[in-house]
Amino acid sequence: MTTTLHTAALDDLIGDIVLHHRPRHESGTVPRNIPFLAEVPFDRFGIAVATTSGDVFSSGDADVPFSIQSISKVFTLAMALQGTRTGRLWSRVLREPSGTSFNSLVQLEAEQGIPRNPFINAGALVVTDHLMEETPDAAARLLRFLTEQAGNQEGDGGRQGPVIDEAAAASELASSSRNLALAHFLKDFGNLTQAAGAVVENYVRQCSIMMSCVQLAKAGLFLANDGQGTAGTVLSRNEAKRVGSIMLTCGMYDAAGEFAYRVGLPGKSGVGGGILAIVPGHCAICVWSPRLDAKGNSLAGTAALADLSDRTGWSVF
């Protein structure tokens, strides 16, 4: 894997990525059950690369905050793995690709309330429940974690740190019947300890955190740096490696195989249009463009990461 590029070369490259992949025509979709995401202009496009040597490169709309949605699941999983109850967590959620929709009720019922992985909605609800056993406001705990990992915003151009968009969360919660159904299924199978409604509320607030590409790339850097983040050790080297492996096999909904084929990097997408990708030992990349493909992944973001991988040689294969 080629991982070294001169600063000027990487600056020029990501600028060229923005030039070629920023959408010029309105295409793709937005989630029907999250109305506020439809308000984002279709031609937004940003990319940021945070390296293990401490450099951050960015271009396009990389400083514009967006709704991180399911990218939050990477960080809640990391937080859950920091505790002493990891073995219990892995008895409640598996580590296998789902092969079905990320919000499938059928699969959850057929498999007796044990979600396939922590990145489908049912699995993320179990992880949130796990966190709530120690901290009832798991969303606020995640926000503090992300703020620490994204770095001090003072002297950073006056940019706002990560925030929960409470109005957006309330709107999304009002359309969360499917997630509530998943939570009640989990509760019925004995795989939630907290009240189903409280778990869904925390989960939706986690997904409603607003961050920029720059902030997300910096926050995810510990996954490329043997578990070492900007605010110290987040995970052991082995646990960071294992989170990356779950990202590779499960992080792109039921298009994980296609993403591995085209990009060759661990990644996690969100229906807000963001994708966090990891180049082990070198950097974390965040790309954002709001319009989605049929699987719920950013159209332009996926194409841009495939192009970047081809042009740099960044790949785990």
C-alpha positions as CSV (number, residue, x, y, z in Angstrom):
1,M,0.0,0.0,0.0
2,T,1.4,3.4,-1.0
3,T,0.9,5.8,1.9
4,T,3.4,8.6,1.4
5,L,2.4,11.7,-0.5
6,H,4.1,15.1,-0.4
7,T,2.0,17.8,1.3
8,A,1.6,19.8,-1.9
9,A,0.7,16.7,-3.8
10,L,-2.1,15.7,-1.4
11,D,-3.4,19.3,-1.3
12,D,-3.6,19.3,-5.1
13,L,-5.1,15.8,-5.2
14,I,-8.0,16.4,-2.8
15,G,-8.7,19.8,-4.6
16,D,-8.9,17.9,-7.8
17,I,-11.2,15.3,-6.2
18,V,-13.6,18.1,-5.3
19,L,-13.4,19.6,-8.8
20,H,-14.3,16.3,-10.4
21,H,-16.8,14.8,-8.0
22,R,-18.9,17.8,-6.7
23,P,-22.4,17.0,-8.1
24,R,-23.4,19.2,-11.0
25,H,-26.8,17.8,-11.5
26,E,-29.5,16.8,-8.9
27,S,-29.5,13.0,-8.7
28,G,-29.9,10.3,-6.0
29,T,-32.2,10.4,-3.1
30,V,-32.6,11.5,0.5
31,P,-34.3,9.5,3.3
32,R,-38.0,9.9,3.3
33,N,-38.3,9.5,7.1
34,I,-35.8,12.3,7.9
35,P,-37.3,15.4,6.3
36,F,-34.7,18.0,7.2
37,L,-32.0,16.1,5.2
38,A,-33.9,17.1,2.0
39,E,-33.1,20.7,2.8
40,V,-29.4,20.4,2.2
41,P,-28.3,21.6,-1.3
42,F,-27.5,18.7,-3.6
43,D,-24.2,20.1,-4.7
44,R,-22.5,20.2,-1.3
45,F,-19.3,18.3,-1.3
46,G,-16.4,18.2,1.1
47,I,-13.4,16.1,1.9
48,A,-10.8,16.0,4.7
49,V,-7.8,13.8,5.4
50,A,-6.3,13.7,8.9
51,T,-2.9,12.0,9.1
52,T,-1.2,10.1,11.9
53,S,1.6,12.7,11.6
54,G,-0.8,15.4,12.7
55,D,-1.5,17.1,9.4
56,V,-5.1,17.9,8.2
57,F,-5.9,18.5,4.5
58,S,-9.3,19.6,3.4
59,S,-11.1,21.0,0.4
60,G,-14.6,21.9,-0.7
61,D,-17.3,22.1,2.0
62,A,-15.1,20.3,4.5
63,D,-15.9,22.8,7.3
64,V,-19.7,22.7,6.8
65,P,-21.4,20.8,9.6
66,F,-23.8,18.0,8.5
67,S,-25.8,15.3,10.3
68,I,-23.5,12.4,11.0
69,Q,-26.3,9.8,11.4
70,S,-25.0,6.2,11.3
71,I,-21.3,7.3,11.4
72,S,-22.1,7.8,15.1
73,K,-22.2,4.0,15.4
74,V,-18.5,3.7,15.0
75,F,-17.9,5.9,18.0
76,T,-20.6,4.4,20.2
77,L,-19.0,1.0,19.5
78,A,-15.6,2.3,20.4
79,M,-16.9,3.7,23.7
80,A,-18.6,0.4,24.5
81,L,-15.3,-1.4,23.9
82,Q,-13.5,0.9,26.4
83,G,-15.4,-0.7,29.3
84,T,-14.9,-4.0,31.2
85,R,-18.1,-5.6,29.9
86,T,-17.0,-6.2,26.3
87,G,-17.6,-10.0,26.5
88,R,-21.2,-9.3,27.5
89,L,-21.7,-6.9,24.6
90,W,-20.5,-9.5,22.1
91,S,-23.0,-12.0,23.5
92,R,-25.8,-9.5,22.6
93,V,-24.7,-8.5,19.1
94,L,-22.8,-10.4,16.4
95,R,-20.1,-9.3,14.0
96,E,-21.4,-10.6,10.7
97,P,-22.6,-8.8,7.5
98,S,-26.4,-8.5,7.4
99,G,-27.1,-8.9,3.7
100,T,-30.5,-7.2,4.3
101,S,-31.8,-3.7,4.9
102,F,-30.2,-1.9,7.9
103,N,-33.6,-1.7,9.6
104,S,-34.9,-5.2,8.9
105,L,-37.5,-6.5,11.3
106,V,-37.7,-9.9,9.6
107,Q,-34.0,-10.7,10.2
108,L,-34.1,-9.6,13.8
109,E,-37.1,-11.8,14.5
110,A,-35.7,-14.8,12.6
111,E,-32.5,-14.6,14.6
112,Q,-34.2,-14.4,18.0
113,G,-33.4,-10.8,18.8
114,I,-29.6,-11.0,18.3
115,P,-28.6,-8.4,15.7
116,R,-26.1,-9.4,13.0
117,N,-23.7,-6.5,13.7
118,P,-23.4,-3.2,15.7
119,F,-23.8,-1.1,12.5
120,I,-27.3,-2.1,11.5
121,N,-30.0,-0.2,13.5
122,A,-30.9,-3.1,15.8
123,G,-27.3,-3.6,16.7
124,A,-26.7,0.1,17.3
125,L,-29.7,0.1,19.6
126,V,-28.1,-2.7,21.6
127,V,-24.8,-0.8,21.8
128,T,-26.7,2.3,23.0
129,D,-28.5,0.3,25.6
130,H,-25.2,-1.1,26.8
131,L,-23.8,2.5,27.2
132,M,-27.0,3.6,29.0
133,E,-26.4,1.0,31.7
134,E,-23.6,3.3,32.9
135,T,-24.7,6.7,31.6
136,P,-28.5,7.3,31.1
137,D,-27.7,10.2,28.7
138,A,-25.5,8.2,26.3
139,A,-25.9,10.8,23.6
140,A,-24.4,13.5,25.7
141,R,-21.5,11.2,26.6
142,L,-20.9,10.6,22.9
143,L,-21.0,14.3,22.2
144,R,-18.2,14.8,24.8
145,F,-16.2,12.0,23.3
146,L,-16.4,13.4,19.8
147,T,-15.6,17.0,21.0
148,E,-12.4,15.6,22.7
149,Q,-11.4,13.6,19.7
150,A,-12.1,16.4,17.2
151,G,-9.7,18.7,19.1
152,N,-9.9,22.1,20.7
153,Q,-11.9,24.5,18.5
154,E,-10.3,27.6,20.0
155,G,-8.0,29.3,17.4
156,D,-9.5,27.0,14.7
157,G,-11.1,29.7,12.6
158,G,-13.9,30.2,15.1
159,R,-15.6,26.9,14.0
160,Q,-18.2,25.5,16.2
161,G,-17.5,22.1,17.8
162,P,-19.8,19.1,17.5
163,V,-23.4,19.8,18.6
164,I,-26.7,17.8,18.9
165,D,-29.3,19.3,16.6
166,E,-32.1,18.9,19.0
167,A,-34.8,20.2,16.6
168,A,-33.7,17.7,14.0
169,A,-33.6,15.0,16.6
170,A,-37.2,15.7,17.6
171,S,-38.3,15.7,13.9
172,E,-36.5,12.4,13.3
173,L,-37.9,10.9,16.5
174,A,-41.4,11.6,15.4
175,S,-40.7,9.4,12.3
176,S,-39.0,6.6,14.2
177,S,-41.7,4.0,14.2
178,R,-39.4,1.4,12.6
179,N,-36.7,2.0,15.2
180,L,-39.2,1.8,18.0
181,A,-40.5,-1.5,16.5
182,L,-36.9,-2.8,16.5
183,A,-36.4,-1.7,20.1
184,H,-39.6,-3.4,21.2
185,F,-38.5,-6.6,19.4
186,L,-35.2,-6.5,21.2
187,K,-37.0,-5.9,24.5
188,D,-39.3,-8.8,24.0
189,F,-36.4,-11.1,23.3
190,G,-34.6,-9.9,26.5
191,N,-31.9,-8.0,24.7
192,L,-32.6,-4.5,26.0
193,T,-32.2,-3.6,29.7
194,Q,-33.5,0.0,29.4
195,A,-36.9,1.2,28.3
196,A,-37.3,0.9,24.5
197,G,-38.4,4.5,24.1
198,A,-35.5,5.9,26.0
199,V,-33.0,3.8,24.0
200,V,-34.5,5.0,20.7
201,E,-34.4,8.6,21.9
202,N,-30.7,8.4,22.8
203,Y,-30.0,6.7,19.5
204,V,-31.7,9.3,17.5
205,R,-30.0,12.1,19.4
206,Q,-26.6,10.4,18.7
207,C,-27.4,10.3,15.0
208,S,-28.4,14.0,15.1
209,I,-24.9,15.2,16.0
210,M,-23.7,17.8,13.6
211,M,-20.0,17.7,12.5
212,S,-17.8,18.7,9.6
213,C,-15.6,16.5,7.5
214,V,-12.5,18.0,9.2
215,Q,-13.9,17.2,12.7
216,L,-15.0,13.7,11.8
217,A,-11.6,12.9,10.1
218,K,-9.8,14.1,13.3
219,A,-12.3,12.2,15.6
220,G,-11.8,9.0,13.7
221,L,-8.0,9.2,13.5
222,F,-7.5,6.8,16.5
223,L,-8.7,4.0,14.2
224,A,-5.8,4.6,11.8
225,N,-3.3,5.2,14.6
226,D,-3.4,1.9,16.7
227,G,-6.1,3.3,19.0
228,Q,-4.3,6.6,19.8
229,G,-6.5,9.6,19.4
230,T,-5.9,13.4,19.6
231,A,-6.9,13.3,23.3
232,G,-4.9,10.1,24.3
233,T,-5.5,6.4,24.1
234,V,-9.0,5.5,22.9
235,L,-8.7,1.8,22.3
236,S,-5.9,-0.8,22.4
237,R,-4.2,-1.6,19.1
238,N,-6.1,-4.9,18.8
239,E,-9.5,-3.3,19.5
240,A,-8.9,-0.5,17.0
241,K,-8.0,-3.2,14.4
242,R,-11.2,-5.1,15.2
243,V,-13.4,-2.0,14.8
244,G,-11.8,-1.4,11.4
245,S,-12.6,-5.0,10.4
246,I,-16.3,-4.6,11.3
247,M,-16.3,-1.3,9.3
248,L,-14.9,-3.2,6.3
249,T,-17.4,-6.0,6.4
250,C,-20.5,-4.2,7.8
251,G,-20.0,-0.5,7.6
252,M,-21.8,0.3,4.3
253,Y,-25.2,-1.3,4.9
254,D,-25.8,-4.1,2.5
255,A,-23.3,-2.6,0.0
256,A,-20.2,-3.4,2.1
257,G,-18.9,-5.9,-0.5
258,E,-19.3,-3.4,-3.3
259,F,-17.5,-0.7,-1.3
260,A,-14.6,-3.1,-0.4
261,Y,-14.3,-3.9,-4.2
262,R,-14.3,-0.3,-5.3
263,V,-12.5,1.4,-2.5
264,G,-10.7,-1.3,-0.5
265,L,-10.8,0.5,2.9
266,P,-12.8,0.2,6.1
267,G,-15.7,2.7,5.9
268,K,-18.8,3.7,7.7
269,S,-21.5,5.7,6.0
270,G,-24.5,7.7,7.2
271,V,-27.7,8.8,5.5
272,G,-26.7,12.4,6.1
273,G,-24.3,11.8,3.1
274,G,-21.0,11.4,5.1
275,I,-18.6,8.5,4.8
276,L,-15.7,7.9,7.3
277,A,-12.9,5.8,5.8
278,I,-9.7,4.5,7.4
279,V,-6.2,4.0,5.9
280,P,-4.6,1.9,8.7
281,G,-1.3,3.4,9.9
282,H,-1.7,6.5,7.8
283,C,-4.9,8.6,7.9
284,A,-8.6,9.0,8.4
285,I,-10.7,10.4,5.6
286,C,-14.2,11.9,5.7
287,V,-16.1,12.8,2.6
288,W,-19.6,14.3,2.5
289,S,-22.1,14.8,-0.3
290,P,-25.8,14.5,0.7
291,R,-27.5,12.6,-2.2
292,L,-27.6,8.8,-1.7
293,D,-27.7,5.7,-3.8
294,A,-30.2,2.9,-3.5
295,K,-28.3,1.4,-0.6
296,G,-28.3,4.6,1.4
297,N,-24.6,5.6,0.8
298,S,-23.4,8.9,-0.6
299,L,-23.3,8.7,-4.4
300,A,-20.6,11.3,-5.0
301,G,-18.8,10.3,-1.8
302,T,-18.4,6.7,-2.7
303,A,-17.2,7.6,-6.2
304,A,-14.7,10.1,-4.8
305,L,-13.2,7.6,-2.4
306,A,-12.9,5.0,-5.2
307,D,-11.0,7.6,-7.2
308,L,-8.8,8.6,-4.3
309,S,-7.9,5.0,-3.6
310,D,-7.0,4.4,-7.2
311,R,-4.9,7.5,-7.4
312,T,-3.0,7.0,-4.1
313,G,-2.8,3.2,-3.8
314,W,-4.5,3.5,-0.4
315,S,-6.1,0.1,0.2
316,V,-6.0,-2.8,2.7
317,F,-5.7,-5.2,-0.2
